[in-house]
Amino acid sequence: MDKDKYLEEFIERMKKNELSKNTIDAYRRDASKFITFLNERDEDILNIDMVSIMAYVQALKKQGRANSSIIRNLVAVRSFYKHLIRVGKVNENPFFNYKVPKNKRSFPQILTISEVDRFLSIPDCNDNKGIRDKAMLELMYATGIKVSELLSLTIFDVNLKLSYIRCKGNNNKERIIPIGNYAVNCLREYIKIRDKLYTDNSGLLFSNLRGEKMTRQGFWKLVKSYAKKANIDKKIDSHTLRHSFAVHLLQNGADIKAVQELLGHNTIATTQIYSNVSRQNKIADIYKKAHPRA
């Protein structure tokens, strides 16, 4: 059995465990990268030890990989070798005596409400692309959905009359999310011109200007461009509006359990980080208002 076959078996097992497509793609990419590393060193994938793992970590560091990226790579490779042990191809896990460092979880970057207003005002609604972009960004902030969920929405997932969208998250678990007047109005304007933007009859709610499904990278470029035009001096990414949505809800008194359900988190522990951000911001505001030298 060749090395690619081992990897494909590993991927098939993850699919049976119903992991998300993004997780499976990341594990495939990271495990494949490690296999390539071993091939270049002329090492047998079934006969390596901790030294090979340490050499791989050093190689990733030389490439300038962030600590979080290295940890993600190691977690994928470790899972791959657990699979090889499970199917009887390897007797000892090379990670047995190697401790994968824990990733220090940093608080997500969020925008203030005024920064969100500034950011969302940038798309030029005098042209069709600007109308599309405005609708995408307003919808993301209104619902807190992930980029992958936003780009997978179909025209049939939107109910403007009752002001909600139907969203499918991990494992195709469906949730209904209300949308406010800003997003409803922007979507209404966008749907009027949607057919002018795309030549095909795709059911996707949003597409790129070629009528194809927009990629995560394409959406990131869009966000980056508008953030620059809005003069937002923060390190933001494609999920900044999702993070801001969660924190702003909590700051305005929303129940954390409700926020958990809106975000589609499996456990409340994942949502708790937004509560911590909200609390820190509240303490900082109190300090600024109360301290005579603030």
N, C-alpha and C positions, 0 to 999 in steps of 0.2 A: 504493500500500500504506500503511495507516495505522500509527500508532505501536504500537498494541496487537498488530498482526500481527508487527511486528519482535520484540516481546518474546516472543510465543508461539513464534516460530521459534527464538529463543535458548533457551527452555525445552526445546523438543523436542530440540535438539542436546545439551543436558546430559543428558536422559533417555537418548539413544542412547549417551552416554559412560558410562552406568550410575552416575551420581553418586547419593548417598543422597537419599531424599525430603526429609530435613531440610535438606540443603545446597541442593537445588533450590528449596525453599520460601523459604529465606533469600535466595537470589539473585533470585528473582522479586520478593520484597518490597522489597529494596534497589534493584533496577533500576527498579521501578515508582515508587518514591519519588523517584528522580532525574528520571524523565520528568515526574512531576507538578510538580516544582520548575521544570523548563524551561518547562512549559506556563504556569505562573504568571508567568514572566518573558517570555512570548511569544517564546521562542527555538526555533529549528528543531533538532530532535534530530539531524539529519544535518549540521548546520553550526555546531558549537560549537568553542571552543578552550579553552586552559588557563585562561583567565579565568573561564569558566563553572564549571570544576572548583573553582577557588579560592573562588568565591562560594558554591558548595554546601557546601564545608568550613566556611566561616564561618557559614552558616545552621545547620549541625548543631551547631557549638560554641555558638551562641546558644540552641539548644534544650537545652543542658546535656548533650549526648551525651558519653559517655566516649570516651577516645582509641581504645580497642579497638573500640568500636562504629563510630566514624568510619572507621577503617581497614577494617573489614569491609565497610562501605558502598562505599568506594572500590574495593576489590578486585572486588566484584560489578559495579560500573559499568564498570571497566576491562575485565573479561571480556566484558561486553555489547558494548563498542565493538570489541573484537578480533573478535567474531562479525560485526559490521556490516562490518568491513573484509574479512573472509573471504568474505562473500557479495556484496561489491562495492557496498555502499550508501554507504560512507564511504571517502574516499581517505587521510585522515590521522587517526591516533589522537590525540585531544585530550590523552592522557596521555603523549605522546611525550617532552615536556620536563618533565613533572611527576613528581616522585619521591614515591611513596606512602611515608609514614614507616613504619619497622618497629615492630611491636608488641613492647614489652619483655615477655618471657614471665615471668610471676610464678609462684612455686611455688604449687601448689594447697594450699588450707587442709585440714588433716587433723585428725581427732580422736584423742586418746590412747585406749588400750584401755579405760581406766577411764571415759572420756567416752562411748565407744561403749556400754559396759555400761549406763551411766546412761540414755543416750538410748533404747536398745532396751527398757529396763524400764518406760518411761512408758505405752505403750498399755494400756488397761484391758481385760484379757481376760475380764472378767465380762459384756461385751456383744459382740454379733457384729461390730460395726464395729471394735472394739478388736482382736478376734481377726484380722480381715482385715488391719488396719494392721500388727500385730505380724508377721504372716507376710510381708507385703510388705517391710518394713524388714529383717527377719532374712535374707530371701532375697537382698536387694540386697547386704548386707554379706558374706554367705556366698559370693557368686559374683562380685561386682564388675561386674555387668552395667550397661549404661547404662539411663537412665530409659525411653527409647523401647523398648529391648529388654524391659525388665520389663513394660511396659504392653501389649506385643504377645504375651506368652507365652500359650499355650493350655493347657487342662487336659491335652492330649495330649503336651505338651512336658516333663511332669514324671514322673519315675520314682522313687517313694519307696522301692520295694523295693531298687533298686540305688543309691539316693542320688545322682542326677544330674539335671540339666535339659539340654534341647536348646535352644540359643539361635541365632537367625538375626540376624547383624549386617549390615554394609554389603554390598551386592550379593548379599544372601541367602546369604552365606557362613555355613555352619553350624558350630557348635562345641559340644562336649560339656563341661559344667562340673560337677565334683563338688560336692555340698553336704554340710555337716556335720550332726551330730546335732541341734543347736539348731534349724536351719532345717527339717530333716526333721520334727521333732516339731511345730513351729509350723504347717507346711503340713498335716500330718496333722489337727491340730485345726481348721484353717480349712476343709479340704475337707469335714469333717463338717457344718459349718453353712453352706457356700457356697450351697446351694439355698434356704436361708431368706432370704438377702440379696437375691437377684435373682429377678425374676419370669419373665424370658425364658430361653431355652435357649442363650444365647451360649456359644461354646466358649472364650472368653477366660478365663484363669485368674483375673484380677482385673478388676473393673469398679467404677464409682462406684455410689452407693446407688440410682441410677435404673436400674441394669442396663446402662448404656452404657459404652463404652470411656472410661476415665479419661484426662483430658488431662494434659499435662506441668505445666500451671499448677495443676491440681487436686492433683497429687502434691507440687508445691513447697509449696503451702499446708499440706499435711499435715506435711511435714518441718519447716517453719517453726514450726508450732504445737507439735510435740513437742520441738523444740530449746528453745523458750521455756520449756516446762514443766520441762525437764531443767536449766534454768539454765545452759545452755552459752553462755558469753560469747565466741563466735567467729562470724565471718562465714561462715555455711555456706550451701550451695545444694543442689540436688537430687542433685548428683554427689559430695557430700562422703563419703558411705559408700563409693562406688567408689574415690575417692582413698585413703581410709583403708585399705580392703581391700588395695590394691596395696602401700602403704608398710609395713603390718603384716606382710605376707608376706615382703617383702624384709628387714625388720628381724629376722625369725625364721629367716633363712637360705635362703629360697626362691631358686632360680635365676632370673635376670632373663628368660631365654628362656622359661621356663615361665610366668612372670607375663605376658609379652607375649602368649602364646597364650591364656591365660585371659581377658585383657582384650579380645582380638580386634584388637590393633594390627597394622597392616600391616608396620610397620618397628620395629626395636628402639629407634630413636632417640626415638620417642614415649614408650616405656616408661622411657627413661633418666632422665627428669625425676623419677620416683618414687625411683629409686636415689639421686639427688642429695638429695632430701628426707630419705631414710632416713639417708644419711651425715651430713647436717647435724645431724639430731636426735641421732645417736649421739655426735658430737663435743660437742654441748651437754650431754648426760648425763655424759660423761666429765669435762668441765670442772666441772660442778656437784659431782660426787663428789670430785674431786681438788684443786680450788683452795680454799685455806683461807679465802678471803674471798668465795666464790661464794654 
